[in-house]
Amino acid sequence: MAEPHAGRRAGAVRLPPVVRSLGVVSFLNDLASEMVYPLLPAFLTGRLGAGALALGALDGIADAAAAGVKLGAGWLSDHRAWRRPLIVGGYLLAALTRPLMGLAGAAWHVIALRATDRLGKGARNPPRDAVIADAAPLALRGRAFGYHRGMDHAGAAVGPLVASALLAGFALSPRDVILWSVVPGLAAVGVVALTLRRFLPEREASAPPARPTPARTPPPRALIAAIMVFAFARLPETLFILRLQDVGVHVALVPVLWSLLHVVRTAGSYPGGWLSDRVGPARTMVLGWLVYATVCAGLATAASPLAVAAWFVAFGLVATVTESPERALVAAWGGHAARGRRFGMYHAGIGLAALPGGLVLGAVYQWRGGPTALLASGAVALGLGVVGALVSGKGTPGPPARVAA
C-alpha cells in the first residue's frame, strides 16, 4: 500500500486530526499516571518497607507481564476491526486499576497492580502506534510520533503538579492522591472512544487484514536489537528518583522535579521528531544513547542535591531523541500490512528486556550503590553510541522519506 502524501513536502502537511486527538488522550492518561508514579518510591520504601530491588522490579515485572499482550495486540491490530476495542479497552483497564494502588498493603500488591496497569498499555500501544503510522505522511512520521510523545510528556509534567497541589493545598495523603487519579483516567477513556468513532472509519475498522507485502528495504534487525540492548541497560526511572532521595533532595520536591523532567521531554519531543525526519531515525537514536551515557555519568558523580536535580532534569533530553526515531524505524520495517505486528514485537521486546535489566541494575544499586549502577548503565549506552556512530557514518538508514515502508 502506498504511503499517503509520500511525495508531498512535510512542511506543507498538517498533522492528521486523529494524531492530534490521540495526543489529547495521551495527555489525560499520563496526567493520571504521573499523579501516582512519583509517589511510588516513597510509598514503597517508606510506608511498605520495600528496598531498591523492589523498585527495580516494579517496572521490569510490569512490562514483562504485558509482553505477551503486546504481541497479541500487535497481531490483532492488523485485523482492523480489533483496533478500536484494543485501544479503548487498554485505556479503560489502566484507568480502573491505577487508583487501586492507593489501597495496597504490601509491596507485591503495588507490583501486581502496576503489572495489570501495564497490561492495558500493552493492549493499546501497538494498535495506537499503527494508527498514527498509517495516518501520518511518510516524510512527517517522525514529527507525528514526536507530537504524540510530546503530549504524553505534557500530561506527565502536569500530573505531579496536580499531585503536589492536592498534597499541599488540600492536605490529602499520598493514598488519597492515588485514588483521585481515576478522574483524568476515565476522561482519557471518554476522549479516545469519541476520537476513534469519529476518525477511524467503519469500513476500515471492519476490514480484514491486508495481504502482507515485503518491505522494499532490508529490515533493520541490528537497529531493533540495539534498541533492546538499550532497554536492558537503561536504569528504571524509579531508581533515578531514588538517586534524588539518596543525595538529600526532599521528597516533597520530587514531584516538582519529575514535572520539570517532563517539561523538557514535552518541549523537545517535536524537535526530536523533526531531527529524525531530517537526518534519519538511526542517527538521531545514536545521539540519544550518547546523551543518556552523559547523564548517567553526571548523576553518578554529582554530590550536591542541586547538581543531582539538574542532571535529573537533563535526563529528559534522552526521550526527545530516542522515542520518536525508534517508532519511525519500526513503522518503516516490514511493510504496511504487518505494521501492527511489528509494533507489537517492538513494545514486547522492550518489556522483556526491561525485566532482567531492571532486576540486575536494582540489585547493583541496592548492594553496590547508586553511582555504580549509573556508571554501569551509562557504559553500555556509551558502547552502543560509539558503535552506532561508526556504523551510521558508513551508511545506516537515512531520513524516513528515503526509506520505503
Secondary structure, DSSP 8 states (H G I E B T S, - for coil): ---TTTTS-GGG----HHHHHHHHHHHHHHHHHHHHGGGHHHIIIIIS---HHHHHHHHHHHHHHTHHHHHHHHHHHTSGGGHHHHHHHHHHHHHHHGGGGGG--SHHHHHHHHHHHHHHHHHHHHHHHHHHHHHS-GGGHHHHHHHHHHHHHHHHHHHHHHHHHHHHTS---HHHHHHHTHHHHHHHHHHHHHHHHHHS-HHHHTS--------SS---HHHHHHHHHHHHHS--HHHHHHHHHHTT--GGGHHHHHHHHHHHHHHHHHHHHHHHHHH-HHHHHHHHHHHHHHHHHHHHH--SHHHHHHHHHHTHHHHHTTHHHHHHHHHTSS-GGGHHHHHHHHHHHHHHHHHHHHHHHHHHHHHH-HHHHHHHHHHHHHHHHHHHHHHHTT-----GGGS--
